[in-house]
Amino acid sequence: MPLKLYNTLTKGEEEFSPIQEGKVRMYTCGPTVYGRPHIGNYSSFLMADLLRRWLQYGLGYKVTHVKNITDVGHLVADAETGEDKVEKQAREEHGEVTHDSVIAIARKYEQMYLEDERALNLIEPEHRPRATETIPEMIALVQSLLQKKHAYETEDGIYFDVHSDPLTPYGTLSGNTLENLESGARIAVDENKRHPADFALWKKCVGKNENHVLRWDSPWGPGFPGWHIECSAMSTRFLGEQIDVHTGGEDNIFPHHECEIAQSECACGKKPFVRMWVHKRRINMGEEKMSKSLGNVKTLDDIRAAGFTPMDLRYYFLSVHYRTQLKFTEKGLEDAHKARRKIMEWMGEVEESKEEKDSKEAKEKEYEEKFRAAMNADLNTPGALAAVFDCMAWSRTKSAQGSCKKFVALIRDTFGCFEPEEVSAIPAEVRSLLDQRKAARDAKDFAASDELRDQIRARGYEVRDEAGGQRVEKL
């Protein structure tokens, strides 16, 4: 069964077929490093990592993955005018905006982001370019668009002309039309522009942008890139003019990805810029979108403080189909923790089993095929995990865990949250709590025992009662 993915551009599932046989060129919109990303941001990065893993480990493709760092040009509210998000954060944290203070902010939050990625076990992309390191490529793209009459110069910058007959009509990705598209919350009204939907390719350091700190010389004077041109330049530099798959969160569809298509195709004269657009639905906190502006975000540290691990969060997000809008709850995270532990316990049984215990029925291959079929059906992770739980039940009934080693390896590679865990030396504080809990249980003080269990869990360990006594595992 071939891999099928929902293509946002065509609004339907399509069979995945890369430009070059056996190789995949993949681009993921990375973070804007003006603050620590919240777990809602990571949900789209996890989806991209899942897709990359399945392409590589499940289907055998050689994947070249690019994930950028946006460290300039992304203005507050995704607008065409206003303050740069990184510069605004520099003002808030340092009280001043200088070149050094802005770069310090960008590198600080870039490092936090990379640490979170490692904690979530995301595969390192082949290229992780910074926008500030790709300025020559951006200027070259803008020059090409001007030369081909797809852009025009104004007093304050260079703008893309959405009426310049793009190869893919502007609005195709998002469903907007130029007739109905009016200036609003995400398109700033600007008297310099010919049409409200025209977007900045390059901003001059004049007028409202006169004091912009990060600036570069260009044929149009000192200035800085627009947000949208950055991804086109970084993608083209490392992957070429056409790529196989582009991922991001659904908030990126308009205007960011819409603009990427227009400028990339018009600059190179080739269509499509991207064969397959794959977008992750957002994460809600209750009925509201999880966002910094609403103040309802959670970080990985919040997850740890609640007694869970980044791997629990990874499983939680990946266990729900990427095109389903997840309502984040601690109950859901607790259920994910329990399900992940059950799978890991079974995987431990599989690895401890001897080969001679393999089942003669070879039924494990049926479950592996069901797993593969689900993953190939638009990354149907709930269906894939159902195959895993069915295999767990069958293998235990038949004492056939030893036959599932190959399947376990595929599951681990695909989901990335079932790696064997080594329990390091238990801290003295936790050992003391374990001793207190044992004494409480011996005295049949189960209320105290439960309270001590919670204290142990809050310190990152889980305790279980077995015939031989207490068994402790690192969360």
C-alpha positions in Angstrom: 0.0 0.0 0.0 1.6 3.3 -1.1 1.9 6.3 1.2 -1.0 8.7 0.9 -1.0 12.2 2.5 -3.6 14.9 2.7 -2.3 17.8 0.5 -3.5 21.2 1.7 -3.0 22.6 -1.8 -5.4 20.2 -3.5 -7.6 19.6 -0.5 -7.5 15.8 -0.8 -5.3 12.7 -0.1 -2.7 12.0 -2.8 -0.2 9.2 -3.3 3.2 10.4 -2.3 5.7 10.3 -5.2 9.0 12.2 -4.8 10.7 14.1 -7.6 13.7 11.9 -7.5 13.2 8.2 -6.9 14.3 7.0 -3.5 15.0 10.5 -2.2 12.9 13.0 -0.4 13.4 16.8 -0.1 11.6 18.0 3.0 11.3 21.5 4.5 9.8 22.4 7.9 9.1 25.9 9.1 11.1 26.3 12.3 10.7 28.6 15.2 11.0 32.4 15.5 13.4 32.6 18.4 12.0 35.5 20.5 10.8 33.2 23.3 10.8 29.6 24.4 8.4 27.6 22.2 5.4 26.2 24.0 4.1 22.6 23.6 1.6 23.7 20.9 4.5 24.8 18.7 6.1 21.5 19.3 3.1 19.6 18.1 3.8 20.6 14.5 7.5 19.8 14.8 6.6 16.4 16.2 4.3 15.7 13.2 7.1 16.6 10.9 9.5 14.3 12.8 6.9 11.5 12.6 6.6 11.9 8.8 10.4 12.1 8.4 10.8 8.9 10.4 8.1 7.0 8.5 9.6 8.1 5.1 13.1 7.0 6.3 12.5 4.0 8.5 9.2 2.7 7.3 9.6 3.3 3.6 13.3 3.4 3.1 13.7 6.8 1.5 16.8 8.9 1.9 15.5 12.1 3.4 17.2 15.5 3.3 15.4 17.6 5.9 15.8 21.4 6.3 14.4 23.2 9.3 15.1 26.9 9.6 15.7 29.3 12.5 13.9 32.7 12.1 16.0 35.3 13.9 15.0 38.5 12.0 12.1 39.9 9.9 9.1 38.3 11.7 7.1 41.3 12.8 4.6 41.3 15.7 1.2 39.9 14.7 2.7 38.6 11.5 2.2 42.1 10.1 3.8 44.0 7.3 4.7 46.9 9.6 5.6 47.2 13.2 8.2 45.8 15.5 10.4 42.8 14.9 9.5 40.1 17.5 13.1 39.5 18.4 13.9 43.2 18.8 10.8 43.6 20.9 11.9 40.9 23.2 15.4 42.4 23.5 13.8 45.7 24.6 11.7 43.8 27.2 14.6 41.8 28.6 17.5 44.2 28.2 15.9 47.6 28.3 17.5 48.5 25.1 17.7 47.4 21.5 21.3 47.0 20.1 22.7 44.6 17.6 24.3 42.6 20.5 21.2 42.5 22.6 19.0 41.3 19.7 21.5 38.6 18.7 21.8 37.5 22.4 18.0 37.1 22.6 17.9 35.1 19.4 20.7 32.7 20.5 19.3 32.3 24.0 16.0 31.1 22.8 17.5 29.1 19.9 19.5 27.2 22.5 16.4 26.6 24.6 14.5 25.3 21.5 17.3 22.9 20.6 17.4 21.6 24.1 13.7 20.9 24.0 14.0 19.2 20.6 16.6 16.9 22.0 14.4 16.1 25.0 11.5 15.3 22.6 13.9 13.0 20.6 13.5 14.8 17.3 15.9 13.7 14.6 18.4 16.4 13.8 17.7 17.9 10.3 20.5 17.8 7.7 20.4 21.6 7.6 19.3 24.1 10.1 19.9 27.6 8.5 19.4 30.9 10.3 17.6 33.6 8.4 20.4 36.1 9.3 22.9 33.8 7.5 20.9 33.6 4.2 20.6 37.3 3.4 22.5 37.1 0.0 20.1 34.4 -1.2 17.1 36.5 -0.2 18.4 39.6 -2.0 19.0 37.5 -5.1 15.4 36.2 -5.0 14.0 39.7 -4.6 16.1 40.9 -7.6 14.7 38.1 -9.7 11.1 38.9 -8.8 11.7 42.6 -9.7 13.3 41.7 -13.0 10.3 39.5 -13.9 7.8 42.2 -13.0 6.3 40.2 -10.1 7.4 42.8 -7.6 7.6 46.6 -7.3 9.6 49.1 -5.3 8.0 51.8 -3.0 9.4 54.3 -0.6 9.5 51.8 2.2 10.4 48.5 0.5 9.9 45.9 -2.2 6.5 44.2 -2.4 5.2 41.2 -4.3 2.4 41.9 -6.7 -0.3 39.3 -6.1 -1.9 40.4 -9.4 1.2 39.7 -11.4 -0.2 36.3 -12.7 1.5 33.8 -10.3 1.8 30.3 -11.7 -0.5 29.1 -8.8 -3.2 31.7 -8.3 -2.7 33.5 -5.0 -5.2 32.1 -2.5 -5.2 28.5 -3.8 -3.6 27.1 -0.7 -5.7 28.8 1.9 -9.0 29.1 -0.1 -8.9 32.9 -0.1 -9.6 34.8 -3.3 -8.3 38.2 -4.2 -11.8 39.4 -4.8 -12.8 38.6 -1.3 -9.5 39.2 0.4 -9.7 42.5 2.3 -7.2 44.1 4.6 -7.7 42.8 8.1 -6.0 41.5 11.2 -3.2 39.7 9.3 -2.7 42.1 6.4 -1.8 45.6 7.5 -3.3 48.5 5.6 -0.4 50.3 3.8 -0.8 53.1 1.4 2.4 52.2 -0.3 0.9 48.9 -1.5 -1.1 48.5 -4.7 -3.3 45.8 -3.2 -3.9 45.0 0.5 -2.7 41.4 -0.1 0.7 42.5 -1.6 3.4 41.5 0.8 6.8 42.7 1.7 9.9 41.0 0.3 12.3 43.6 1.6 11.8 46.5 4.0 13.9 49.6 3.8 15.2 51.1 7.1 13.2 54.3 6.6 10.1 55.8 8.3 8.7 53.4 10.9 11.6 51.0 10.3 14.3 53.7 10.5 15.6 52.3 13.8 15.5 48.6 12.9 18.7 47.3 14.4 19.4 44.2 12.3 20.0 45.6 8.8 22.0 44.8 5.7 23.1 46.7 2.6 21.1 46.0 -0.5 20.5 47.4 -4.0 17.7 49.4 -2.4 19.6 50.7 0.6 19.9 49.4 4.1 17.1 47.1 5.1 16.0 43.7 6.2 14.0 40.8 4.7 10.3 40.2 4.9 9.3 37.1 6.8 8.0 35.1 3.9 11.0 35.5 1.6 13.2 33.9 4.2 11.8 30.3 3.9 11.9 30.4 0.1 15.5 31.4 0.1 16.6 28.8 2.7 14.6 26.1 1.0 16.0 26.9 -2.4 19.6 27.1 -1.1 19.6 23.6 0.4 16.9 21.7 -1.5 16.6 23.3 -4.9 13.8 25.1 -6.7 11.2 22.3 -6.2 10.7 20.1 -3.2 8.7 17.1 -2.2 7.1 18.0 1.1 6.7 21.1 3.2 5.3 20.9 6.8 4.1 23.4 9.3 1.2 24.3 11.6 -2.1 25.3 10.2 -1.5 28.9 11.3 1.2 29.0 8.7 -1.1 28.4 5.8 -2.1 32.0 5.4 -0.3 34.2 4.8 3.1 32.6 5.2 2.9 29.5 3.0 0.6 31.2 0.5 3.3 33.8 0.0 6.0 31.2 -0.2 4.3 29.5 -3.1 3.8 32.8 -5.0 7.3 34.1 -4.7 9.1 30.8 -5.2 7.2 29.8 -8.3 7.5 33.2 -9.9 11.2 33.5 -9.1 12.1 30.2 -10.7 9.3 29.8 -13.3 8.5 26.3 -12.1 5.4 24.7 -10.7 4.7 23.3 -8.2 7.2 24.7 -5.7 6.0 22.0 -3.3 4.4 18.7 -4.3 2.8 18.0 -0.9 1.8 20.5 1.8 1.2 18.8 5.1 -0.2 20.9 8.0 -0.8 20.1 11.7 -4.0 21.2 13.3 -3.5 23.4 16.3 -3.6 22.4 20.0 -6.4 23.9 22.1 -6.5 24.5 25.9 -10.1 23.8 26.5 -12.1 25.8 24.0 -9.3 28.3 23.3 -6.3 28.1 21.0 -3.0 27.6 22.9 -1.1 30.8 22.3 1.3 33.2 24.0 -1.0 36.1 23.4 -3.8 34.4 25.4 -1.4 33.4 28.2 -2.5 29.8 28.3 0.7 28.1 27.1 2.6 25.3 28.7 6.3 24.5 28.3 8.2 21.3 28.6 9.2 22.4 32.1 5.5 22.6 33.0 5.0 19.1 31.7 7.9 17.9 33.9 6.6 19.8 37.0 3.3 17.9 36.6 5.2 14.6 36.9 5.4 13.6 33.3 8.2 13.4 30.7 8.8 14.8 27.3 8.3 11.3 26.0 4.9 11.1 27.5 4.0 14.4 25.7 5.4 13.0 22.5 3.3 9.9 22.7 0.2 12.0 23.6 0.5 14.3 20.6 1.4 11.5 18.1 -1.3 9.2 19.3 -3.9 11.6 17.9 -4.2 12.0 14.1 -2.3 15.1 13.0 -5.5 16.5 11.3 -7.5 16.3 14.5 -7.7 19.3 16.7 -6.5 18.1 20.1 -7.9 19.6 23.3 -5.0 19.3 25.7 -5.9 18.0 29.2 -3.8 16.6 32.0 -6.1 13.6 32.0 -5.2 13.0 28.4 -1.5 13.2 29.3 -2.0 10.8 32.2 -3.7 8.3 29.9 -0.8 8.7 27.4 1.7 8.1 30.1 0.0 4.8 31.1 -0.4 3.6 27.5 3.3 4.3 26.7 4.4 2.5 29.8 2.3 -0.6 28.8 3.9 -0.6 25.4 7.4 -0.3 26.8 6.7 -3.1 29.3 5.7 -5.3 26.4 8.8 -4.3 24.4 10.9 -5.3 27.4 9.2 -8.8 27.3 9.9 -9.1 23.6 13.6 -8.3 24.0 13.9 -10.7 27.0 12.3 -13.5 25.0 14.4 -16.2 23.3 14.2 -16.8 19.6 13.1 -20.4 20.1 9.8 -19.1 21.6 8.8 -17.6 18.3 5.3 -18.5 17.2 4.9 -20.8 14.2 1.7 -18.9 13.3 3.8 -15.9 12.0 0.7 -13.8 12.9 3.0 -11.0 14.1 3.5 -10.2 10.4 -0.3 -9.5 10.1 0.0 -6.9 12.8 3.0 -5.3 11.2 1.1 -5.0 7.9 -1.8 -3.4 9.7 0.6 -1.0 11.3 2.2 -0.2 7.9 -1.2 0.2 6.2 -2.3 2.6 8.9 0.8 4.8 8.7 0.5 4.8 4.9 -3.1 6.0 5.2 -2.2 9.7 5.9 -0.2 8.8 9.0 -3.1 7.2 10.8 -1.3 6.9 14.2 -4.4 5.8 16.1 -4.8 2.9 13.7 -1.1 2.1 13.9 -1.2 2.0 17.7 -4.3 -0.2 17.7 -2.3 -2.7 15.7 0.4 -2.5 18.4 -2.1 -3.2 21.2 -3.7 -6.1 19.3 -0.2 -7.6 18.7 0.6 -7.2 22.4 -2.6 -9.1 23.4 -2.0 -11.9 20.8 1.7 -12.4 21.7 1.1 -12.6 25.4 -1.7 -15.1 24.9 0.5 -17.3 22.6 3.7 -16.6 24.6 5.0 -15.4 21.2 6.8 -12.2 22.3 10.0 -13.5 20.8 8.6 -13.3 17.3 7.9 -9.6 17.5 11.5 -8.2 17.6 11.4 -6.8 14.1 8.0 -5.2 14.7 9.2 -3.6 17.9 12.2 -2.1 16.1 9.8 -0.6 13.5 7.5 0.8 16.2 10.4 2.4 18.1 11.9 4.0 15.0 8.5 5.3 13.9 7.2 6.8 17.1 10.5 7.8 18.7 9.2 7.6 22.3 9.8 3.9 23.3 13.6 3.9 23.7 14.9 1.7 26.5 15.5 3.7 29.6 18.4 3.3 31.9 17.6 4.1 35.5 20.6 5.9 37.0 21.5 5.8 40.6 18.4 6.8 42.5 18.9 10.0 44.4 19.2 9.8 48.2 16.0 11.9 48.6 14.0 9.4 46.6 15.5 6.5 48.4 14.4 8.0 51.7 10.9 8.5 50.4 10.9 4.8 49.2 11.9 3.7 52.7 9.2 5.8 54.3 6.6 4.4 51.9 7.7 0.8 52.6 7.2 1.5 56.3 3.8 3.0 55.7 2.7 0.0 53.7 4.0 -2.4 56.4 1.9 -0.4 58.9 -1.1 -0.6 56.5 -1.2 3.2 56.4 -2.2 3.3 52.7 -3.2 7.0 52.8 0.4 7.9 53.7 1.7 5.4 51.2 -0.3 7.0 48.4 0.9 10.5 49.4 4.5 9.3 49.4 4.0 7.7 45.9 2.9 11.1 44.7 6.0 12.8 46.2 8.2 10.2 44.5 6.4 10.8 41.2 6.9 14.5 41.5 10.7 13.9 41.6 10.6 12.0 38.4 10.2 8.3 39.5 7.3 5.9 39.4 7.0 3.2 42.1 5.0 0.0 41.7 4.2 -2.7 44.2 5.2 -6.2 43.2 5.5 -9.6 44.9 9.1 -8.9 45.7 8.5 -5.4 47.0 8.6 -1.9 45.5 9.9 -1.5 42.0 11.0 2.0 41.0 11.4 3.3 37.4 12.5 6.7 36.2 9.7 8.5 34.4 
